[in-house]
Amino acid sequence: MALLALPHLIPHRLRRNHRRNQCRCCSSSATNEGSTAVVWFKHDLRVDDHPGLLAASKHSAVIPLYVLDRRILSRYTTDTLELAIIALEDLRKTLKKQGSNLMLRYGNAENVIADLVKEVRAHSVFVEEEVEYHLCNVLDGVKKKLEGVYLSGEGKPPRIVFWQTPFYESQSLTDLPQSWEEFKKLKLPISLPVPAARFSSPGSELQWGSLPTLDDLKDYLKESLCEKENNWREMAQASAERVLMERLGNLKESSMEPIVDGSLGKKVDNSAFVTSKRDTVGGGNETVLNALAGYLRCISYESGMLLIRPGASFFKLFGPVLCLGIVSRRSVHYEAIEYEKERNAGFISPFGYSAATVSAATDTVRSMEWYYLLALNRERIDEKRLAIRIWRWKGYLIQYTVVGNEGPAVLLVHGFGAFLEHYRDNVDNIANSKNRVWTITVLGFGKSEKPNIIYTELLWAELLRDFMIEVVGEPAHCVGNSIGGYFVALMAFLWPALVKSVVLVNSAGNVVPGYSLLPISRERRVPFGAQLGARLLLFFLQFNVKKLLKDCYPVNPARADDFLVTEMLRASRDPGVVMVLESIFGFDLSLPLNYLLKGFEEKTLVIQGMKDPISDPQKKVALLKELCPAMVIKQVNAGHCPHDEIPEEVNPIICEWIVKATSDDQEELKASSSQQICHIKEIADKWRKKTTKKMWRRVALLSPMISSSSRSLTLNQAASGLKVGESFATDIIKPEERILPPKEKAPFITFVLGGPGSGKGTQCEKIVETFGLQHLSAGDLLRREIAMHTENGDMILNLIKDGKIVPSEVTVKLIQKELESSDSRKFLIDGFPRTEENRVAFERIIRADPDVVLFFDCPEEEMVKRVLNRNQGRIDDNITTMKKRLKIFNALNRPVIDYYKNKGKLYTINAVGTVDDIFQHVLPIFNSFEQLKESSHVNPQSHLGPSLVENSS
C-alpha cells in the first residue's frame, strides 16, 4: 500500500478565477451592510467554499463563532472530537491571517448566541441548514430565543439566515424525484466552489476564548452526565469485535488488537495523517485539499485497497473531515474532475474515469449528496403519519421515527431489504398501549445511506447499540424481524444492559444443540466473485420482487401491496446497494440463537410464522422448546413477516408481552428492595438489642442515685429524672428520624460553602487528596439515584423535568445512606446545605452537627471574573445568569452561613489568590483536627493562627 508523503505533494489546483458561484441563503431580506453579523460554525469548519461567510462578508463586521454545546459534542466519538480540535486550531489561524479570529464559547447555543448578539449588537446570524433531528431542534431553539431579543433602537429582532452549500445547480429541492435513476436523468450541472470571503471583525476588546484540549472537552461532557450516561458513553467506545471476543473468552487467542475509540494519538509527523496506521486524514482546509491532491495522484493507493473493496479507501481517509465540513463535497468533486482533465488533456470520457481514485472520490461525494437530498426532501415535504427523523451515525444519515409520549421504550428493527415503514400497522397500535415506540431504517436499506463499506452483522449491532445510547437513551424492549431479529439477539448478548427484553419475529439464525465455540476471525473481506454475484442477485430481485414478496405473505398476499414493492424497487436502485447485497456472501451467523440468548431466555418472546417459506419453522420451534424451555413461543398462521401480514394478531401479543416483561422487572425490583429492607431490619434489631443491654448497665450504675426511701421529688429532681428517662428511651424511632448506627468513632463531617466561582470545587479536590476525606456531592447523589431507576430516582427525575426543587428530606436521606454504608469516617460534603431548609432537615434526620463548616469568601466581582474566564463549559457561565446566581446565593446561603457562624463552627477562608495560596489557609484547620483526633478533645480552634484563617465564632 502506498503512503502519502504530504510535504512533497503538488499544491491543490483551486482555480479562483473559475469560482464565481452565487451563495444560496434562505433569506429574502436585504443585507444590512452597515451592521454586524455572527457566523455560527458547526459542521462547516472552513473558510474556503463557505457560502455563509461569503454572504456575511457584506456586513461591516463579522464575528465567526463556534459554540461548544454539549448537545452537539456529545454525539462525537473521541476521535471526532480530536479531529475537531485540530480543525478549530487551523480555522482560527486562517481567520487571524485575515485580521479576524474565531470566538469559542461554552454553553447552550441559544443562550450563547443571544448573549453575543446583544453584546455586539448583531443584526444577523448566519448558520448552515441541518437535516439531523437533534440539530434541527437546536436551531429551532436559537431561532425562538432570537425572536425575543430586541436591540435598543431597533424595531425588530435579529434575523437568522440559513445557508447551504448546493452540490447541484437546482433552484428547488422540494420537487426532486425520489429515485436515483430518475434523478440522474435530470443531468443537473454540478455547482462550483465559491472563493474564500474577505471580511473584518470588531476590535480586540471581545473575549475570544481559548482553544480546548481533548481532556478539557472530555471533562466538559462528563459534567452534565449521570453515572449511567457516562457508563453508556464508555460502552460505545469499544468495538463490537472486541466485546464479542471478550464475551467468547478467546480474546487472547485471537490475533485481534484492541479496537477502541480514541485511537488517534498524535498526528503523524510531516503529513496530514492523524493516525499511526495512516488511514485517516485531518487538519485544516488547506491541509486536507493537499492530501486530496496526493490521493488523486497516488493510483497505487486505491489499487492496494481493491482486495478489501474497490473505492472504499476514499471515505476511510476523508470521511471524517467531510462530516466536519473541513472540506465541502463539491470542492472534492471539483478537484477530482480537474485532475481527470489534467490526465486527459482536458477531455472527460463518457465511459468513465481513467483513474480509480477519481472514481472513488466522485462516487462517494455524489452518493453522500444524494442521501442528504433525500433527508432534506423528507424533512420538508413528508406528510405521512410517521414523521421521519434523521440521525447521523459515523457520518452516515439514518432515518428513524418515534411515536408515543409515555410508557416503556420499544425498538422495532426490520429485516433484510426492508425499512421502517414495514412496521406501518404496528407502531401506532403498540404506542396506543402506552408505549414509546422507535423504528429505524438501518444502514444500507430504505432511504438510509448506503456507503461503500464492508457490511457485517457486528456493524449493524453496533449501529443499534449507538442508536439506543444516543437517541432512545434508555433500555428498551427490542423487536426484530428476520435478520433484524438476529441483530437484536446479538445486541442483547454483547450489551445486555441496553435490552429489557427480546422479541424475535421469524428471526434469522440457527438453533444448534451442543454448540461449541469456533474461532471467529476479525478480518472481513469481500469474497472472490461477490460483486458479480451481488449484481446478478440484484438483477434477479428487481425482476421478481413482487412474486418473492407475495411468497413471504402466504396467508394474506394482499398485504404485499404496491407500496412495499415500489419502495423496495426504489431502494434497489440507490447508489451503494450492490455493496449491501455483497454482505449476503459474507454474513457470519455462526453464533446460534440459543447461545446468544443463554441467560436471557426468560426475557425472550418468539413469534414464529408457521408458514415461513424461507426456513423450517417446525424444526426451529421444536429445538427452541427443547434447548430454551424458559422462552415464550407463540406460533401464528403466517409467513416470514407475521407483524405485517397479520398485525391484528401480532400487535396484542407484543403489547401483552411488554406489560408482562415490565411487570416482571418491577417485581424483581420490589424483591430486591424487600431483601435490602429485611437486611436493614436485621441490623437494626441487633443494634437495638445491643443498646438495650447497655442501657440497663447504665441504669444499674445510676441506681444509688435513686433513693427508694424518698417519698417525694422536688420539681428540679423530677425534671432531672425526665431527662435521664429520655437519655435511655428505647422507643422505636420513626424511619425519617433514624439515627446513624453507633460506630467506633463518630463521623468527622465537613460542610463546604461558597458562591459560584469562589473556587470551592478546586479546594475540595485538594482537601480530599491531602486528608483522605470521602467527597460527597448532593448533585452527584441525585443523578446516581436517577440513573439507578429507583422509586426515588423516578420521583426526582419527574420533579426536575417539571422545574421543581427536590425536597430536602430526599437529599438528606441520600447523604445519610452514604454516611451509613461507607467505611470512611471522614466526609467532605460539597455545596450543602444550600438553604436553611436543607440544614434543618440534616439536623433532624442525621442528628449530627458538622465538625467544620468552610466558607470560601470571595468578592462578587472576582467570582464574576473567574466564571466568565474559566471556560469550563457551564451553561450558565455568562454575566446575566451569574448575577442571578449570586442573588440567589445571597438570599438562600447567607442565613446558613450566619447560623454556623453563631455556633462557632464556621471557618471563613479568604478565597482571593492562587489555588495553592488559598489552600495554605485551609491546611491548618484540618491539620489541627488530625492532630487532636486521637489525643484529646481540646478545642482545635485554639491552635489556628489568625493570620491564616478567621474562625467566625
Disulfide bonds with the S-S distance in Angstrom:
none
